[in-house]
Every structure is written in C-alpha cells, then in structure tokens.
Amino acid sequence: MNLVQLRGQLAWGLLDETRGIIRDISGGLSAWAPLIAGGAGAWALPLNGRAEPLRPLAGIEPAMFKRVMVSASCPAQGRALGVVMGACLTGRRSPLQSVCGYVGVTWEAGEPRPGPILVTGEEFAERAPGGQADRLAVALLAREETAALATGDLVIVPWTDPAPDLVDIFWRQPTTAKRP
C-alpha cells in the first residue's frame, strides 16, 4: 500500500494507480497508523469518499509527522530510510510491529527531505533484502532508549546498500494503469 501527501494540504491520501486517483484519508497518522502497524490493510483507512486525479508527486513535508528524529549514526548526505511509527514500542514482541511504513529520505542543505511515497511495512518487507529488518529493529530500539517513540514519529536511520528496486518504490512517480 502506498500513501502520499495530498496536494497543498497537511493530509494523507491512498495512491490508487489502477483508477488514476489519490483517495483522501480522514484524520492524521494518529487516527489510523496503529491499525496499519497492526497489520490491517487498506480497509482500515478512514477514506472519506473524496479523491483527486493522479499527478506528479512532491516530497512529503516534515510537518506531516509528529516529530522527525535523525539517528546519530546517519550521515546528513546521500539517501537514508525514514521509519514511520504507527504505535509505541511498549508491549510489542518486535519493534517492527510498531512500524506503519517507510519513506526514502534525501538531504537538502543538511536537512532531511522525505520522498513522495510512504510504503507500508508489508510491502517493504516483501522487497527488503535479508537482514534489513533486523538492522531496523536494532536502530529503533537504540532510538527508544533516548526518546520514547510515538505514533506519527519519523525516525531517520542509515540505509546501506539498498536494492535498486526498493529505492525505486520510494522515489518513483505514479502512473495510471491502462484499462482494457
């Protein structure tokens, strides 16, 4: 599942390339991210019936997140991975059960700039190379020791040797599927 920022708004949308639209989601991350982190699918999103036509996407504004935290081990250059928290880590067997999704991050004048697409954890896990999830879990636990993570937080961690097709899902521009 791919989520994007609606044009000119601090609001989220569900990317629906098959229909050529972006479907509006009611409420912010705190309203629905815990459900997505818990494994619920698109059916759990509070879609409000409005949609906008598919268009070129800009990066997600940092204001879309509750807090933006950069790992101390993350160099402020190149590409990094943003982990979007869907729930706090307390009571979870694995830190990854608290993740709503992931965004690619680049750096602009030393500041993190999230890419245009938030990819949910399920889709990321299907494409991530072996060991990537373990490294993310360790990074989240390390961040949790210094700041209690909460729903809507964006935690930026180093991203070493990402698979090319994995990079593409974060920075690609959507296309409308051809109908028969």
LINBELUR-V787226 format. One record per helix or strand of 3 or more residues. SS is the DSSP state (hx for helix, st for strand). FROM is the first residue (numbers start at 1). LEN is the number of residues. If there is no record, write none. Layout:
SS/FROM/LEN
SS/FROM/LEN
This chain:
st/2/4
st/12/5
st/21/5
hx/29/9
hx/42/3
st/47/7
hx/62/3
st/68/3
st/80/6
hx/95/4
st/99/10
st/111/4
st/118/3
hx/121/7
hx/132/15
st/154/5
hx/164/8
